[in-house]
Amino acid sequence: MPDIAAKLELLAAERDIDRALKLYCRGIDRRDGELVRSVYHDDAIDDHGGAFRGGPDAYVEWVMEHLLHFESTMHTLQNTLIDVDGDIARAESYCVAHHVRPTDSDELIMDVFGCRYIDRFENRPGAGWRIAHRIVVREWRLRQPMLSEAEQPRGFARSRRDRSDLSYMGRLPARDDDSVVGMLSRWWPASDLA
């Protein structure tokens, strides 16, 4: 009979690590430096190839500035494999990172970067499971034109690159709720609210 307590501990560790990976992506895409920083131990190392290599505070400062070059980003994780051994874990996460760049015209450019995050997580007292060392492994990169903003689908809520994004709200606004009508322009253009 398997040790149920050990299995539950393993599942909890894997869940905590998986959540940290997802919080990292949310923090990057929402430009939430505090959230990105929260997934790293204080003495962690982040190696983003030739662009950045260093500690978590310097990384957050660098990446928040770097993200200003894009109108939008979307980091998605697939095929995450987590191997836990006591208070140390190795994680490999396939990532596809979409970066929307403005141009001099009304058109947009999409940079898509295929990579893998190779992480060493450590479970430390008082901090829990966080990244101790990350290396980003490049797989491929693609650049392609996108439809202009005028050609994008209408009626959808718009993404925000800060903590005013809908994903941070405890209660989601309804477009027909008169008590929040003044706030709705954060997420929907006036033409979509009429």
MARKELO-98035 format. One record per atom (N, C-alpha, C): residue number from 1; residue in one letter; atom name; x negated, y negated, z negated. Coordinates in steps of 0.02 Angstrom, whole numbers, plus 50000, padded with zeros to 5 digits. Layout:
MARKELO-98035
R   k r  a    xx    yy    zz
R NUM A CA     X     Y     Z
...
***
This chain:
MARKELO-98035
R   k r  a    xx    yy    zz
R   1 M  N 49957 50059 50000
R   1 M CA 50000 50000 50000
R   1 M  C 49955 49938 50000
R   2 P  N 49965 49893 50049
R   2 P CA 49924 49832 50052
R   2 P  C 49936 49788 49991
R   3 D  N 49885 49751 49974
R   3 D CA 49889 49704 49918
R   3 D  C 49930 49643 49940
R   4 I  N 49992 49639 49917
R   4 I CA 50037 49585 49938
R   4 I  C 50010 49516 49918
R   5 A  N 49981 49510 49859
R   5 A CA 49955 49446 49836
R   5 A  C 49898 49423 49882
R   6 A  N 49855 49469 49903
R   6 A CA 49800 49451 49948
R   6 A  C 49826 49431 50016
R   7 K  N 49877 49466 50041
R   7 K CA 49907 49448 50106
R   7 K  C 49939 49379 50103
R   8 L  N 49974 49365 50047
R   8 L CA 50005 49299 50040
R   8 L  C 49953 49244 50036
R   9 E  N 49898 49258 50002
R   9 E CA 49844 49209 49997
R   9 E  C 49813 49195 50065
R  10 L  N 49804 49249 50105
R  10 L CA 49778 49241 50172
R  10 L  C 49826 49201 50216
R  11 L  N 49891 49217 50212
R  11 L CA 49941 49180 50251
R  11 L  C 49943 49106 50231
R  12 A  N 49937 49093 50167
R  12 A CA 49937 49024 50143
R  12 A  C 49876 48986 50169
R  13 A  N 49818 49019 50169
R  13 A CA 49757 48988 50194
R  13 A  C 49764 48973 50269
R  14 E  N 49788 49022 50307
R  14 E CA 49797 49012 50379
R  14 E  C 49847 48955 50393
R  15 R  N 49899 48952 50354
R  15 R CA 49949 48899 50363
R  15 R  C 49920 48831 50347
R  16 D  N 49881 48825 50293
R  16 D CA 49849 48762 50275
R  16 D  C 49800 48739 50329
R  17 I  N 49762 48785 50357
R  17 I CA 49714 48768 50409
R  17 I  C 49751 48748 50473
R  18 D  N 49802 48786 50492
R  18 D CA 49841 48770 50551
R  18 D  C 49873 48701 50543
R  19 R  N 49898 48686 50485
R  19 R CA 49929 48620 50472
R  19 R  C 49877 48564 50478
R  20 A  N 49817 48576 50452
R  20 A CA 49763 48525 50458
R  20 A  C 49747 48512 50531
R  21 L  N 49744 48565 50572
R  21 L CA 49731 48556 50643
R  21 L  C 49785 48514 50677
R  22 K  N 49847 48527 50659
R  22 K CA 49903 48489 50688
R  22 K  C 49905 48418 50663
R  23 L  N 49889 48408 50599
R  23 L CA 49886 48340 50572
R  23 L  C 49832 48299 50607
R  24 Y  N 49776 48331 50623
R  24 Y CA 49723 48297 50660
R  24 Y  C 49751 48271 50726
R  25 C  N 49785 48314 50764
R  25 C CA 49813 48294 50829
R  25 C  C 49863 48237 50821
R  26 R  N 49906 48242 50771
R  26 R CA 49954 48188 50760
R  26 R  C 49918 48124 50743
R  27 G  N 49868 48127 50700
R  27 G CA 49830 48068 50682
R  27 G  C 49796 48035 50741
R  28 I  N 49768 48076 50786
R  28 I CA 49736 48049 50846
R  28 I  C 49788 48016 50890
R  29 D  N 49842 48051 50905
R  29 D CA 49892 48024 50952
R  29 D  C 49930 47965 50924
R  30 R  N 49936 47958 50859
R  30 R CA 49970 47901 50829
R  30 R  C 49920 47847 50807
R  31 R  N 49856 47858 50820
R  31 R CA 49803 47812 50798
R  31 R  C 49808 47800 50723
R  32 D  N 49816 47853 50685
R  32 D CA 49821 47850 50612
R  32 D  C 49755 47874 50582
R  33 G  N 49710 47828 50572
R  33 G CA 49643 47845 50547
R  33 G  C 49644 47879 50480
R  34 E  N 49689 47858 50437
R  34 E CA 49695 47889 50370
R  34 E  C 49713 47963 50376
R  35 L  N 49758 47979 50421
R  35 L CA 49779 48048 50430
R  35 L  C 49722 48089 50460
R  36 V  N 49687 48062 50510
R  36 V CA 49630 48098 50539
R  36 V  C 49578 48111 50485
R  37 R  N 49562 48060 50446
R  37 R CA 49510 48067 50394
R  37 R  C 49529 48119 50342
R  38 S  N 49594 48128 50329
R  38 S CA 49617 48174 50276
R  38 S  C 49602 48247 50291
R  39 V  N 49586 48264 50353
R  39 V CA 49574 48335 50369
R  39 V  C 49500 48353 50366
R  40 Y  N 49457 48305 50349
R  40 Y CA 49385 48317 50344
R  40 Y  C 49361 48313 50272
R  41 H  N 49314 48356 50254
R  41 H CA 49279 48347 50190
R  41 H  C 49233 48287 50197
R  42 D  N 49215 48257 50140
R  42 D CA 49175 48196 50140
R  42 D  C 49107 48205 50175
R  43 D  N 49078 48265 50170
R  43 D CA 49012 48277 50199
R  43 D  C 49016 48314 50266
R  44 A  N 49074 48313 50297
R  44 A CA 49084 48350 50360
R  44 A  C 49043 48320 50416
R  45 I  N 49034 48360 50468
R  45 I CA 49000 48339 50529
R  45 I  C 49049 48349 50587
R  46 D  N 49055 48298 50629
R  46 D CA 49096 48304 50690
R  46 D  C 49050 48292 50749
R  47 D  N 49050 48339 50795
R  47 D CA 49008 48335 50855
R  47 D  C 49053 48333 50916
R  48 H  N 49065 48273 50942
R  48 H CA 49106 48262 51002
R  48 H  C 49060 48251 51062
R  49 G  N 49012 48295 51072
R  49 G CA 48968 48293 51129
R  49 G  C 48925 48230 51129
R  50 G  N 48914 48203 51190
R  50 G CA 48872 48143 51196
R  50 G  C 48905 48080 51172
R  51 A  N 48969 48082 51157
R  51 A CA 49006 48023 51136
R  51 A  C 48997 48006 51063
R  52 F  N 48997 48057 51020
R  52 F CA 48992 48045 50948
R  52 F  C 48966 48108 50913
R  53 R  N 48923 48097 50863
R  53 R CA 48901 48149 50817
R  53 R  C 48886 48116 50751
R  54 G  N 48922 48137 50698
R  54 G CA 48910 48106 50633
R  54 G  C 48963 48126 50582
R  55 G  N 48967 48087 50529
R  55 G CA 49012 48101 50474
R  55 G  C 49083 48077 50487
R  56 P  N 49129 48096 50442
R  56 P CA 49200 48082 50454
R  56 P  C 49219 48008 50452
R  57 D  N 49188 47969 50409
R  57 D CA 49206 47898 50407
R  57 D  C 49185 47863 50472
R  58 A  N 49124 47877 50494
R  58 A CA 49100 47847 50557
R  58 A  C 49140 47874 50616
R  59 Y  N 49159 47938 50613
R  59 Y CA 49199 47966 50668
R  59 Y  C 49267 47931 50673
R  60 V  N 49300 47922 50617
R  60 V CA 49366 47890 50618
R  60 V  C 49359 47819 50645
R  61 E  N 49309 47783 50623
R  61 E CA 49298 47715 50649
R  61 E  C 49287 47716 50724
R  62 W  N 49245 47761 50748
R  62 W CA 49230 47766 50819
R  62 W  C 49292 47786 50859
R  63 V  N 49328 47838 50837
R  63 V CA 49383 47864 50877
R  63 V  C 49442 47816 50879
R  64 M  N 49455 47781 50824
R  64 M CA 49510 47732 50825
R  64 M  C 49496 47676 50875
R  65 E  N 49433 47655 50880
R  65 E CA 49414 47604 50929
R  65 E  C 49418 47633 51000
R  66 H  N 49393 47694 51008
R  66 H CA 49394 47727 51074
R  66 H  C 49465 47736 51101
R  67 L  N 49511 47752 51057
R  67 L CA 49581 47764 51078
R  67 L  C 49615 47701 51104
R  68 L  N 49588 47643 51090
R  68 L CA 49617 47580 51115
R  68 L  C 49613 47576 51191
R  69 H  N 49571 47616 51223
R  69 H CA 49564 47616 51296
R  69 H  C 49623 47649 51331
R  70 F  N 49666 47683 51292
R  70 F CA 49720 47721 51321
R  70 F  C 49788 47693 51301
R  71 E  N 49837 47698 51346
R  71 E CA 49905 47679 51329
R  71 E  C 49940 47732 51289
R  72 S  N 49918 47794 51299
R  72 S CA 49949 47850 51265
R  72 S  C 49901 47908 51266
R  73 T  N 49905 47951 51214
R  73 T CA 49868 48014 51214
R  73 T  C 49914 48068 51187
R  74 M  N 49900 48130 51209
R  74 M CA 49937 48187 51182
R  74 M  C 49890 48246 51179
R  75 H  N 49873 48266 51118
R  75 H CA 49829 48323 51107
R  75 H  C 49871 48383 51087
R  76 T  N 49867 48436 51126
R  76 T CA 49905 48496 51112
R  76 T  C 49858 48554 51100
R  77 L  N 49875 48597 51052
R  77 L CA 49834 48654 51035
R  77 L  C 49869 48718 51057
R  78 Q  N 49829 48764 51083
R  78 Q CA 49853 48830 51102
R  78 Q  C 49801 48881 51078
R  79 N  N 49822 48943 51074
R  79 N CA 49775 48998 51059
R  79 N  C 49729 48982 51001
R  80 T  N 49757 48966 50945
R  80 T CA 49716 48953 50885
R  80 T  C 49704 49019 50849
R  81 L  N 49641 49034 50838
R  81 L CA 49621 49094 50802
R  81 L  C 49586 49073 50739
R  82 I  N 49610 49096 50682
R  82 I CA 49582 49078 50617
R  82 I  C 49559 49141 50582
R  83 D  N 49495 49143 50562
R  83 D CA 49467 49199 50525
R  83 D  C 49446 49174 50457
R  84 V  N 49481 49197 50405
R  84 V CA 49468 49176 50337
R  84 V  C 49425 49228 50302
R  85 D  N 49373 49204 50268
R  85 D CA 49329 49247 50228
R  85 D  C 49317 49211 50161
R  86 G  N 49359 49227 50112
R  86 G CA 49353 49192 50047
R  86 G  C 49373 49120 50054
R  87 D  N 49327 49075 50036
R  87 D CA 49340 49003 50039
R  87 D  C 49309 48970 50101
R  88 I  N 49292 49011 50150
R  88 I CA 49265 48987 50213
R  88 I  C 49306 49016 50270
R  89 A  N 49318 48977 50321
R  89 A CA 49356 49002 50379
R  89 A  C 49326 48974 50442
R  90 R  N 49329 49014 50495
R  90 R CA 49311 48991 50562
R  90 R  C 49375 48986 50602
R  91 A  N 49381 48932 50639
R  91 A CA 49440 48923 50681
R  91 A  C 49418 48902 50751
R  92 E  N 49449 48933 50800
R  92 E CA 49439 48914 50869
R  92 E  C 49508 48894 50897
R  93 S  N 49513 48832 50921
R  93 S CA 49577 48807 50947
R  93 S  C 49566 48781 51017
R  94 Y  N 49605 48808 51064
R  94 Y CA 49605 48781 51131
R  94 Y  C 49645 48717 51130
R  95 C  N 49618 48665 51161
R  95 C CA 49652 48600 51161
R  95 C  C 49656 48574 51233
R  96 V  N 49714 48546 51250
R  96 V CA 49721 48507 51312
R  96 V  C 49740 48437 51289
R  97 A  N 49695 48390 51305
R  97 A CA 49704 48321 51282
R  97 A  C 49720 48277 51342
R  98 H  N 49778 48246 51341
R  98 H CA 49801 48202 51395
R  98 H  C 49788 48130 51372
R  99 H  N 49758 48091 51416
R  99 H CA 49743 48020 51402
R  99 H  C 49770 47977 51459
R 100 V  N 49816 47933 51445
R 100 V CA 49845 47889 51496
R 100 V  C 49808 47823 51496
R 101 R  N 49778 47807 51553
R 101 R CA 49739 47745 51561
R 101 R  C 49778 47695 51604
R 102 P  N 49777 47632 51584
R 102 P CA 49805 47581 51628
R 102 P  C 49757 47567 51686
R 103 T  N 49783 47538 51739
R 103 T CA 49742 47516 51795
R 103 T  C 49755 47443 51807
R 104 D  N 49722 47415 51857
R 104 D CA 49733 47344 51874
R 104 D  C 49801 47333 51906
R 105 S  N 49832 47388 51930
R 105 S CA 49898 47382 51960
R 105 S  C 49950 47410 51911
R 106 D  N 50010 47422 51936
R 106 D CA 50064 47449 51894
R 106 D  C 50057 47524 51882
R 107 E  N 50011 47556 51919
R 107 E CA 50004 47628 51913
R 107 E  C 49962 47647 51852
R 108 L  N 49969 47709 51833
R 108 L CA 49932 47735 51776
R 108 L  C 49889 47793 51800
R 109 I  N 49836 47808 51763
R 109 I CA 49792 47864 51777
R 109 I  C 49794 47911 51717
R 110 M  N 49798 47976 51732
R 110 M CA 49798 48026 51679
R 110 M  C 49730 48063 51680
R 111 D  N 49694 48057 51625
R 111 D CA 49634 48098 51613
R 111 D  C 49656 48157 51571
R 112 V  N 49642 48217 51593
R 112 V CA 49659 48277 51555
R 112 V  C 49594 48313 51540
R 113 F  N 49584 48329 51478
R 113 F CA 49522 48359 51455
R 113 F  C 49537 48426 51422
R 114 G  N 49510 48479 51450
R 114 G CA 49517 48546 51421
R 114 G  C 49457 48560 51378
R 115 C  N 49469 48576 51316
R 115 C CA 49413 48588 51270
R 115 C  C 49433 48640 51218
R 116 R  N 49385 48658 51177
R 116 R CA 49398 48700 51119
R 116 R  C 49369 48666 51058
R 117 Y  N 49406 48667 51003
R 117 Y CA 49380 48645 50938
R 117 Y  C 49354 48707 50903
R 118 I  N 49289 48708 50889
R 118 I CA 49259 48762 50849
R 118 I  C 49247 48731 50780
R 119 D  N 49284 48756 50731
R 119 D CA 49283 48725 50665
R 119 D  C 49261 48775 50611
R 120 R  N 49225 48747 50563
R 120 R CA 49212 48782 50501
R 120 R  C 49254 48745 50448
R 121 F  N 49301 48781 50419
R 121 F CA 49341 48753 50365
R 121 F  C 49315 48780 50299
R 122 E  N 49320 48739 50248
R 122 E CA 49302 48761 50180
R 122 E  C 49358 48742 50133
R 123 N  N 49373 48786 50087
R 123 N CA 49422 48775 50035
R 123 N  C 49385 48754 49972
R 124 R  N 49387 48690 49956
R 124 R CA 49349 48665 49899
R 124 R  C 49397 48642 49844
R 125 P  N 49376 48649 49781
R 125 P CA 49419 48629 49725
R 125 P  C 49439 48555 49731
R 126 G  N 49502 48542 49721
R 126 G CA 49528 48474 49722
R 126 G  C 49541 48446 49792
R 127 A  N 49513 48478 49844
R 127 A CA 49521 48454 49912
R 127 A  C 49561 48503 49955
R 128 G  N 49554 48567 49942
R 128 G CA 49587 48618 49982
R 128 G  C 49550 48631 50046
R 129 W  N 49585 48659 50095
R 129 W CA 49557 48677 50159
R 129 W  C 49549 48615 50202
R 130 R  N 49487 48599 50220
R 130 R CA 49472 48543 50265
R 130 R  C 49414 48562 50310
R 131 I  N 49405 48524 50363
R 131 I CA 49350 48535 50410
R 131 I  C 49284 48516 50376
R 132 A  N 49236 48562 50379
R 132 A CA 49169 48548 50356
R 132 A  C 49122 48534 50415
R 133 H  N 49137 48565 50472
R 133 H CA 49096 48555 50532
R 133 H  C 49139 48570 50593
R 134 R  N 49138 48524 50641
R 134 R CA 49174 48532 50704
R 134 R  C 49127 48520 50762
R 135 I  N 49131 48565 50811
R 135 I CA 49098 48555 50875
R 135 I  C 49152 48559 50929
R 136 V  N 49154 48508 50973
R 136 V CA 49200 48509 51029
R 136 V  C 49164 48538 51089
R 137 V  N 49192 48592 51117
R 137 V CA 49162 48626 51174
R 137 V  C 49201 48606 51236
R 138 R  N 49166 48577 51285
R 138 R CA 49198 48555 51347
R 138 R  C 49210 48616 51392
R 139 E  N 49270 48619 51420
R 139 E CA 49287 48670 51469
R 139 E  C 49295 48638 51538
R 140 W  N 49335 48585 51544
R 140 W CA 49347 48552 51608
R 140 W  C 49378 48484 51597
R 141 R  N 49379 48444 51651
R 141 R CA 49411 48378 51649
R 141 R  C 49444 48366 51716
R 142 L  N 49501 48333 51714
R 142 L CA 49540 48319 51774
R 142 L  C 49564 48247 51770
R 143 R  N 49564 48212 51827
R 143 R CA 49591 48144 51829
R 143 R  C 49640 48141 51888
R 144 Q  N 49699 48114 51874
R 144 Q CA 49749 48109 51927
R 144 Q  C 49793 48048 51917
R 145 P  N 49822 48023 51972
R 145 P CA 49868 47965 51965
R 145 P  C 49934 47988 51934
R 146 M  N 49967 47941 51902
R 146 M CA 50033 47953 51872
R 146 M  C 50084 47907 51905
R 147 L  N 50147 47921 51893
R 147 L CA 50199 47875 51914
R 147 L  C 50193 47810 51875
R 148 S  N 50212 47755 51906
R 148 S CA 50210 47690 51872
R 148 S  C 50260 47691 51814
R 149 E  N 50255 47643 51771
R 149 E CA 50302 47637 51714
R 149 E  C 50373 47630 51740
R 150 A  N 50382 47594 51794
R 150 A CA 50449 47584 51822
R 150 A  C 50480 47649 51846
R 151 E  N 50438 47699 51862
R 151 E CA 50463 47763 51887
R 151 E  C 50470 47816 51832
R 152 Q  N 50454 47798 51771
R 152 Q CA 50459 47846 51716
R 152 Q  C 50533 47855 51697
R 153 P  N 50552 47912 51670
R 153 P CA 50622 47924 51651
R 153 P  C 50647 47873 51601
R 154 R  N 50709 47852 51609
R 154 R CA 50740 47802 51565
R 154 R  C 50783 47837 51512
R 155 G  N 50796 47800 51459
R 155 G CA 50841 47824 51407
R 155 G  C 50807 47859 51349
R 156 F  N 50744 47878 51358
R 156 F CA 50709 47914 51305
R 156 F  C 50677 47865 51256
R 157 A  N 50674 47885 51193
R 157 A CA 50637 47846 51144
R 157 A  C 50564 47843 51166
R 158 R  N 50532 47787 51151
R 158 R CA 50462 47777 51170
R 158 R  C 50416 47795 51111
R 159 S  N 50360 47822 51129
R 159 S CA 50309 47839 51080
R 159 S  C 50278 47776 51052
R 160 R  N 50259 47778 50990
R 160 R CA 50222 47722 50958
R 160 R  C 50155 47750 50936
R 161 R  N 50103 47710 50941
R 161 R CA 50036 47732 50922
R 161 R  C 50017 47705 50854
R 162 D  N 50063 47712 50807
R 162 D CA 50051 47690 50739
R 162 D  C 50103 47724 50694
R 163 R  N 50106 47705 50631
R 163 R CA 50152 47737 50584
R 163 R  C 50225 47716 50592
R 164 S  N 50239 47674 50643
R 164 S CA 50309 47659 50657
R 164 S  C 50339 47709 50706
R 165 D  N 50299 47759 50727
R 165 D CA 50324 47811 50771
R 165 D  C 50381 47848 50736
R 166 L  N 50429 47872 50776
R 166 L CA 50486 47908 50747
R 166 L  C 50466 47968 50705
R 167 S  N 50409 47999 50720
R 167 S CA 50387 48058 50683
R 167 S  C 50373 48044 50610
R 168 Y  N 50363 47981 50591
R 168 Y CA 50349 47963 50522
R 168 Y  C 50412 47946 50482
R 169 M  N 50468 47941 50516
R 169 M CA 50529 47918 50483
R 169 M  C 50564 47975 50446
R 170 G  N 50587 47961 50386
R 170 G CA 50625 48009 50348
R 170 G  C 50695 48018 50376
R 171 R  N 50725 47963 50396
R 171 R CA 50792 47965 50426
R 171 R  C 50787 47936 50496
R 172 L  N 50806 47976 50545
R 172 L CA 50801 47953 50614
R 172 L  C 50857 47905 50631
R 173 P  N 50842 47851 50668
R 173 P CA 50894 47803 50686
R 173 P  C 50938 47830 50742
R 174 A  N 51001 47813 50740
R 174 A CA 51048 47829 50793
R 174 A  C 51059 47766 50834
R 175 R  N 51059 47772 50899
R 175 R CA 51066 47713 50942
R 175 R  C 51133 47677 50932
R 176 D  N 51184 47712 50907
R 176 D CA 51249 47680 50897
R 176 D  C 51260 47659 50824
R 177 D  N 51208 47659 50783
R 177 D CA 51213 47640 50712
R 177 D  C 51199 47565 50707
R 178 D  N 51251 47527 50692
R 178 D CA 51245 47454 50688
R 178 D  C 51196 47431 50634
R 179 S  N 51184 47472 50582
R 179 S CA 51140 47451 50528
R 179 S  C 51066 47451 50549
R 180 V  N 51049 47484 50604
R 180 V CA 50979 47486 50626
R 180 V  C 50970 47456 50696
R 181 V  N 51021 47425 50723
R 181 V CA 51018 47400 50791
R 181 V  C 50958 47353 50802
R 182 G  N 50940 47313 50753
R 182 G CA 50883 47267 50760
R 182 G  C 50816 47303 50765
R 183 M  N 50813 47363 50737
R 183 M CA 50751 47402 50738
R 183 M  C 50741 47442 50802
R 184 L  N 50795 47455 50838
R 184 L CA 50793 47502 50894
R 184 L  C 50746 47481 50950
R 185 S  N 50733 47416 50958
R 185 S CA 50689 47394 51012
R 185 S  C 50618 47418 51003
R 186 R  N 50601 47443 50944
R 186 R CA 50534 47473 50935
R 186 R  C 50527 47535 50978
R 187 W  N 50583 47571 50989
R 187 W CA 50579 47635 51023
R 187 W  C 50614 47637 51090
R 188 W  N 50664 47594 51100
R 188 W CA 50701 47593 51163
R 188 W  C 50700 47522 51192
R 189 P  N 50686 47514 51256
R 189 P CA 50692 47448 51286
R 189 P  C 50766 47427 51288
R 190 A  N 50777 47362 51290
R 190 A CA 50846 47336 51288
R 190 A  C 50889 47366 51343
R 191 S  N 50859 47378 51402
R 191 S CA 50898 47406 51458
R 191 S  C 50924 47476 51442
R 192 D  N 50891 47512 51397
R 192 D CA 50912 47579 51379
R 192 D  C 50963 47579 51321
R 193 L  N 50972 47522 51290
R 193 L CA 51018 47516 51233
R 193 L  C 51086 47489 51254
R 194 A  N 51090 47463 51314
R 194 A CA 51153 47433 51336
R 194 A  C 51206 47485 51350
***
